[in-house]
Amino acid sequence: MKHISYALTAVLSAILAFSCQTPEEDPVTGAEPPHLVSSSPEDGAADLVGTSLDLILTFDRNVMCPTAERDRIAVSGGAQIANIDAYMQEVTIGISGLEQGSDYTVTLPAGTVTGYENNPAEEISITFTMKSFSGDSGQEIAGTLVTEDPIPAAARLYDYLRSVYGTRTLSGAMAHVNWNTDEAQWIGQCTGKYPAIAFFDYVHLADSPTDWIDYGDITPVREWWEAGGLVGAGWHWNVPISQGSTELTFNVETDDGKANTFSAADALIEGTWENAVLEADLEKIADYLMLLQEAGIPVIWRPLHEAAGNTYTYGTGAWFWWGADGADAYVALWRYMFDWFKAAGLRNLIWVWTTQTSSFSDIDFAFYPGDDYVDIVGKDIYNDADAASLAGQFSTVASLSEHKMVTLSELGNVADMGPQWDAGAQWLFFMPWYDYGNDYTAGYAHAHADIGWWTQTFASDAVIDRSELPDDLF
């Protein structure tokens, strides 16, 4: 019996000793308080952008944020707590009213976060700083392309683009729908000057090759290049709206209101039906782009454009499927395409990412793929005839793009380029979208940029037309 008594005493002593080593344990319930594991943004984060953000706190266990305690959570500097949400191990605090260049501290006093056993967390304090913008972009443009070992023509073109950036702007025109130079030819015939860049679109990839569209026939692109014009291309990427469907769209829903269930996030997961579509389409378009590379033609490449849609402007989300799953999925998709093309041997692309940012209140750079994956940042603008407003948008995007040239990648119904340039909108190039009609007469009232607009634009000394491009680019 003594041996049993001694053993029991030893066990009890061990238990008491262990208890003494856990001083953070709640004296009433015996449950340890929740501990903060991480925060996004991190404590001490600097150079954040935007006028609002979500502070996400992750704990080591499921937590609550009692309604009666939420009023004690505060943010300094005149900002406001817009909303608070607790779910599983995360507490999300929405903060609005942030100003550039300001420091902020979010404080959660002890007891405002608690575990499920009434075990309150200690006080938490997170600080962060918003980026300051002086109005001077202070850009230091990257000296080389993000593509490793680019073809010589691509490297020469990038050097040329850097040489004109901030001094003059290149003119561009979009193909009528996809695979022609109709718009550029119309401009040239009516004004006597041709745009410097002709842009194409692989929107009908699924149908090519057929008797009406064949991207394997690069004649329209090659003829433009041989005439001394630069080449750009985009891709309105049509996908099946559901597994096995023959109905395709690049929007989040079809014209007749059917939801597009194709998921950008799932497309990166091997074995999904979306991934099978993704792989097949990337292989097909890479083969077509390779034809241009083999012809020695560099391409100003603008895929996956306008990804954020109205996510930050109106809070209504993306309008293209590639942005519908949010910023993280989009960035992963962009990088997947970039790496896929690299593995395929494509070295003729100059990568353009398109932002939806128009001011410091709708910054969408959470969708930015990163400096290692982008050469040029584009902005698409429609229905803005105020040159000062356009210059302000240029300045905002340039301030956010420290190492990348900024361009007006799409436009329609905006001030002509002379007043824009004089106001400070120093876009690398500009490209009016094509007209949906088929009337190519001089007096035709083009919906996006008519011949009167082009005549005034070409009158500006800042605008470069095709005839002014250096011969050594080709």
N, C-alpha and C positions, 0 to 999 in steps of 0.2 A: 504494500500500500504506500510505503514511503516513496518508492520509485515513481508511482503514478502521481503522488502529490507533488514531488519535485518537478516532474514533467509538466504538469498543469501550471505550476507556478512559473516555469520558464516560458510557456506559451503566452500566459497573461502578461508577463513582463515584456515580451517582444511586441505584443499588440500595443501596450501602453507606450513603449519607446517609439514605435512607428507613428502613433497618434501625435506624439510630441513633435515629430518632424514635419507636420502639415499644418502650420499655423494659419494658412489662408482659408482653411475650412470654415464654413459658416457655423457658428456655435449653436444655432438653433436647429438647423436641418441636417448638418453634417455634410452638406454638399459644397464642393469647392466652387468659388465664383468663376464665371466665364473669363477667359483670357483672350485679349486681342491677338490674333495671329498675323493679320496683315491689313493694309488699307490701300485703296485705289482712289485717288492718287496717294502715293506714299507720303508719310510725314516728312515735311521739308521740301516737297516737290516744288520746282521752280519753272518759270516760262510756260505756264499753262495758258491756253487760249480759250476765248469764248466769254460769254456773259453769264453762263450758267454751267453747272456740272453736277454729276451725281458722285457723292462721296460714299464709297462702299467699304464697310467695315466687316471683316471676316473673323469670326471667333472660333474657339476650339470645341464648341458645342452649340446645340440649338439655343436660341435666345429669344427673349421678348423685349419689347420696348413699350412699357405700360402707357396707355393714353394719358393717364393723370400725371405722368412724369415728363411728357414730351415738351411741354412749354419751358422746361429748364434747359433744354438743349439750345445752344446759342452759337451764332457766328459773328465775328467781329467785323469792323470796317464798313458798316452800313449795308452789308449784304443781308439777304433774307433766307430763312428756312422755308422752302416751298412745300416740301412734303417729307414724311418719314415713313419708312416701311421696314418691317422686320419679318424675315422669312427664313426658317431653318437656322443656318449658322451666320446669316448675313443681315446687317442693318444698312439700309440705303437711305441716305439723307440728300434730298434734292436742294441745291443752293442756287439762288438767282441773285441778280443785281450786282454781279462781279464787274469790276472795272480794271482796265489794263494798268499794269504797273503797281497794283496794290497788293499788300500782304493781308492774309486772312488766317484766323484761328477758329476752328470749330471745337467747342467744348461740350462734352457729355459728362455732367456731374455724376458722382457715385450714385447708383440706384436707378439711373435712367435706362440702363440696360441690365437685364437680369436673366438668369437661367430659369428653367422651368420649375425649379424647386425653391423659388423665392430666395435665390442666392445672388445678390446684386454684385455687378462688376464695379471695380474701382473707377475713379474719374479717368476719362480719356481726353486727350487734347491732340488735335491734328492741325498742323500749320501748312500753308502753301502760298505760293506767290504767282500772280498773273503776269504774263509777259508784257513788257512795255514796248509800245510802238511809237517811234518819233515822227512818223510820216515820211522819213527817209528810209527807203527799203534797206540800204546798206548791204546790198547783195554782193556776194562773192561767188560767181558762177563756176560750177565744177568744170575743170579743164578737159575732162575726157568723158566719153559716153559710158553708160552703165553696162553696155554690151562689151564683153571681153573680146579683144582682137577683132574689132569691126572691119568690114571690108573697106578698102581704101577710100572709095567714094563716100561711104557713110562718115568716116573720120574727117574727110575734107569738108563735107557739108556741115558737120557739127562745128568745125572751126570757123566756117563762114558765118553760120548763125550767131555764134558768139561775137564775131567781129562787127556785125551790124546791130546787135541788140543794144537798145538805148539810143541809137543814132538814127535808125530808119526802121521802117516796118514793111514786111513782105506781103504782097497781095495774094489772095487765094480764092478759089472757086470750087464749089462742090459739084460732083457729077449729078446729072439729072437721074435720080434714083440710085444708080450704083456703078455702072461700068462703061462710062463714056466721058467725053470732054465737051458735051453740048453747051453747058453754061459758060465755060471758059472760051469756047469758040464764039459764042454769041457776044460776049463782052468784047473780044478782040475785033470782031467784024463791025461792031457798032461804035467803038471808041478809038480803034486803031492801036490799042494797047492790050496785051494779053496778061492775065494774072501770072504771077511768078510760080504759083503752086496749083496743081490740079489734084483734087481729093477724090478718092473712090471709096466704095463701100462693098463689103462682102455680105450684104444682107441676104442674098439669095443663095448662100452656100449650099443649103440642102438640095436645091434644084440643079445646081451645076454638076456635070455638064448636060445641057439640053440644047435644042435648036435655037432657043432664045436667050440663053445665058451660059457662058462657058468661061470661067475664070482661068482655065488653062490656056486660053487664047489671050496672051498679054499684049496684043497689038495696040489697043487704045493707050495703054500705059507706056509701052515702048515708043510709040510715035510721039507722044508728048515729051518724053525724056529726050529723044533724039532731036526734037525741035528746040531744045534748050530750056525745058521747064522742069521744075521740081515736082516730086510725087509724094502725096500723102494718102493715107487710107484709114478707114475705120471699120467697125464690124457691129452692126445691129444683129446680135447673135440670137437667132430664132431657135427655140427648143420645143419639144413636145410638151403640151400642157399637162399631160399625165402619162403614166407608164403605158406604152403601147399605142398612144394616140398618134394620129397622123396630122392633127391640128397643131400648128406651130405658132409661137409668138415670142417676141422679146419683151413684152410688157408683163406686168403682174396679173393682168387679166386680158382676155380677148376683147375684140371690139363689141361682141355681143354679150359681154359681162361674165364669161366663164373664167373661173379662177385658174391661174397658172400654178400648178403644184410643184413645178420643178424647183428644187432647193439647191441654192448655191453651196450651202454647208454640206448637204448630203452628196453633192457631186464630187467632193474631194475624198469620199469614203469608198475604198475599193469594194466592189461587189454590189453596189447600189445600181439601180437602173440609170440614175442620173450620171453616175461616173462612167458608165458605158457610153452614154451620149457624149459626155465631155471628151473622153479619150478619142472617140471617132471623129468628132468635129475638129479637135486640135490637130490631129494627124492630117486631116483633109486640108485645112487652111494653111498649115505649115508647108505642105507640098506646094500649094499655090504661091505662097510667099517666097519659097525657095526658087521658083521660076524667075522671079524678079531679081533675086540675089545672083542667080546664074547669069542674068543679063547685065549685071553690074549696077543695078538700080537700087539706091537706098530709099527707104520708105519712112516718112514721118508717120509713125504708127500710133493710132489713138483708139484703143479698144476699151470696152467696159466703161463707157463715158457716163457722166451725170449720175453716178451711183447713189448718192445720198438723196437725190430727188428733192422732195419737200420735207425731209426728216427734220431739218433744223429751221427751215424758213416758216413753215406752217404747222409742223408737227404731224403731217399726214403720211409720212413715210416715202419710200422709194416708188418710182414708177416702172423701173426695169427690174427683171428678176435677179440680176447679179447684185443688186443692192438691197433686196428685200429681206435678207437674213441678217442684216446689220453690218457694222464696220469690220468686225473681226473676220467674219466669213468672207467679206469682200476682199480684204487685204490678202487673206490666204489664197483666194481664187486668183487674184492678180499675180501673186508670187508663183503660184503653181503654173500659170501660163508662161510666165517669164522663164522659169526653170525648164519647162517642157520644150520651149523654143530653143533654149540654149543647148539642151541635149540633142535636139534635132539638127543642130548646126547652123541655125539662122544667125547671121551676123550683120544684117543690113538694116536693122530696125532702130529708129530713134523714138523712144517711148514717151508718149504724151498722156498724162493723167489729167482728168477734168474735174475741177472743183465746182461746187454750187455756192461757195462763199461769195457774198456780195458786201458784207460789212462785218464788224466785229460781233454782231449779234447772231449770226447764223453760220459760224465757222464749222466746216465739215471735215477738218483735217484728221479726224479719227479714221476716215476712210483712206487717208494717204498711204500708199504702199511702202514708202520709205525712200530715202535718197539713193539707195543702192539699186532701186528698181524703176526709177523715173528720171527722164532727161529734161522734160519741159512740163510746166504746169499750165493747163488751159482753163479758160473761163468762157462759158457760153452765156450770151446776153441777147435778149429779145425785147423789143418795144421800149427802148429808152433813147430818146432823142436829145437828152441833156448831156453835153460833152463833159461838164464838170462832174456829173454823177458817174459817168463812165471812167473818168480819170480817177475818181475816188475808189472805184472798185478795183482798178488796176493797182493802185497804191496799197490797198488792203491785201490783195493776194500776193503782191510782191513782198510785202512785209512778212508774210507767212512762209515765203519760199526763198529762204536765204541763199540757196545754192542752185536754184533752177530758174531758167528764163521763163517769163510769163507771156502767154499768148491769148488772143481772142479767138478761141478754137471754133466757135460757131457764133453767128450773129444774124439778126433779122430785124429790120425796121429800127435802126439806130442811127445816130448822127454819123455823117460821113467822116472819113478818117482824118481829114485836115483839121477840123475843130477838135476832134478827140486828141490828136497828137499835140496840138498847141496847148490844150488844157492839161497835158501831162500823162495821157494814156499811152505809154510807150510799149505797146504790144509788140512781140517778136513778129507775129504775122496775124492776119485776120482772114476769116472765111465766111462769107454769107452763105446761108443754107440755100439749097436749090428751090426753084419754084415748082409748084405741083401742076402747072399748066404746060402746054406744049407750044405756046406762041413765042417765037424768038425773033420778034421785030423790035426795032429800036424804041418804038413808042409804047411797047407793052408794059403795063403797070405791074412789074414784078413785085410780089408780096414782100420780099425780104430786102432786095437791093436792086432798084431799076437802073436803067442806063443813065438817068440824071444823077443818081447817087454815085455811080461809077465814074462818070465824067468829073464830078466835083472831087472825088477821092483821088483820081489820078492827077488832078491839078496840084495836089500837095507835093512839095519836094521831098517830103518824108517817105512817100510810098514808092516801093520798088516794084516795077513790072518785069515781065519775063525778059525783055530785051536787055535789061541791066544786069542780069546774072552773069558772073564771071565764067568764061569758057572752060576754065580748068576744073569746074565742078563736074563736068560731064565726060 
